[in-house]
Amino acid sequence: MFPVDYLDRKPLGGTGESISAIGIGTYDIRDESKAINALKYAVSIGLDLIDTAEMYGSGRSEELISEVIRSVGRSSIFIVTKLYPHRFRSQEESIKALKASLRRLGTSYVDLVLIHWPDTFTPIERQIRSLEALVDNGLSRYMGVSNFTARQLKVALSSTAKHDIVVNQVKYSVVDRDVERDLLPLCIERKVTLMAYTPIERGRVANVRWLNEIALKYGKTPIQIALNFLISRPYVVAIPKTEKKERVEEFKGALGWRLSNQDIKFLEEFSRS
Ligand SMILES: NC(=O)c1ccc[n+]([C@@H]2O[C@H](COP(=O)([O-])OP(=O)(O)OC[C@H]3O[C@@H](n4cnc5c(N)ncnc54)[C@H](OP(=O)(O)O)[C@@H]3O)[C@@H](O)[C@H]2O)c1
């Protein structure tokens, strides 16, 4: 259905900039020092996108990332953070919240800031004004959304006045392909990068029989097959989470090659059933 995209750095919306096809998530970190080492290692081998949110560990995830930044240098990492929906009720509130995130991160800017999910109490247009204020004030280089449906994304896209929406971060995995119905085609058409969260279903894809079959054929692991399936789609990047160095290494093994079109079809058939 979709053409295969062979680049392992993928376009960031229509910005002309590219980002790693696989970044690292930071939700629910348990062993902090292990996690910091795993994140430093990820950046050192090119998985240089780190996803966080003010919500994760009530700000603790952002604080831990500040240690990674101090060690590897700010310009070596692409940092994504997400603010609570209610922050976007006014420009003052969104600016205040992102400044608090920046203090925790120990940096003067993030690369990308997202509305964590749409606020049902605020018109999308007003949320987008508050989002644009963050870029206007130099607190974030780019802006985007998360958990927006195709309908909500269309409204958001038509509400922008000064800056583009470059990312929609949503749930997407080889066994949960709902976004392919209308959201992914819209993202491809409008040049919005789809950032896939929970892309390995919290590790459960490792036990899926038909992924294991394909994995054997390629000399890869089922996790690598599941990630490669996603990044084969144009405009899709994935942000699996781990706090283990060896798993970062495993994610890296999903880059630099592609499943054949025939095997992608095979996986699509199985995931449908
Ligand atoms: N925008 C949103 O609303 C939203 C929602 C959910 C998630 N996210 C973002 O997306 C990131 C990824 O999603 P996620 O954390 O929900 O799920 P995920 O990446 O699908 O799975 C992460 C879990 O799988 C385990 N894991 C990693 N590699 C594994 C392997 N090779 N074998 C078995 N288990 C493995 C990890 O444990 P270890 O750490 O012990 O390796 C962790 O518990 C989050 O961390 C967060 O940054 C965003």
The ligand as an ORCA input file, in Angstrom:
! r2SCAN-3c Opt
* xyz 0 1
  N       2.346     10.725     23.276
  C       1.847      9.809     24.073
  O       0.687      9.891     24.526
  C       2.699      8.625     24.442
  C       2.100      7.486     25.025
  C       2.912      6.411     25.338
  C       4.272      6.459     25.079
  N       4.847      7.596     24.548
  C       6.318      7.669     24.291
  O       6.698      6.561     23.519
  C       7.710      5.815     24.199
  C       7.593      4.339     23.865
  O       6.338      3.814     24.231
  P       6.127      2.845     25.505
  O       7.166      3.121     26.522
  O       4.695      2.981     25.857
  O       6.259      1.366     24.932
  P       7.327      0.534     24.061
  O       8.442      1.371     23.586
  O       6.537     -0.228     23.065
  O       7.865     -0.507     25.131
  C       8.707     -0.153     26.174
  C       8.791     -1.317     27.158
  O       9.281     -2.470     26.476
  C      10.414     -2.973     27.172
  N      11.392     -3.433     26.155
  C      12.242     -2.700     25.440
  N      12.977     -3.464     24.601
  C      12.564     -4.735     24.825
  C      12.954     -5.980     24.301
  N      13.918     -6.096     23.385
  N      12.311     -7.091     24.747
  C      11.335     -6.997     25.688
  N      10.939     -5.826     26.246
  C      11.556     -4.729     25.810
  C      10.977     -1.815     27.976
  O      11.605     -2.281     29.147
  P      13.117     -1.842     29.516
  O      13.104     -0.352     29.692
  O      13.373     -2.594     30.759
  O      13.993     -2.266     28.364
  C       9.722     -1.060     28.326
  O       9.122     -1.560     29.489
  C       7.458      6.160     25.668
  O       8.563      5.838     26.490
  C       7.168      7.621     25.560
  O       8.367      8.364     25.396
  C       4.062      8.665     24.198
*
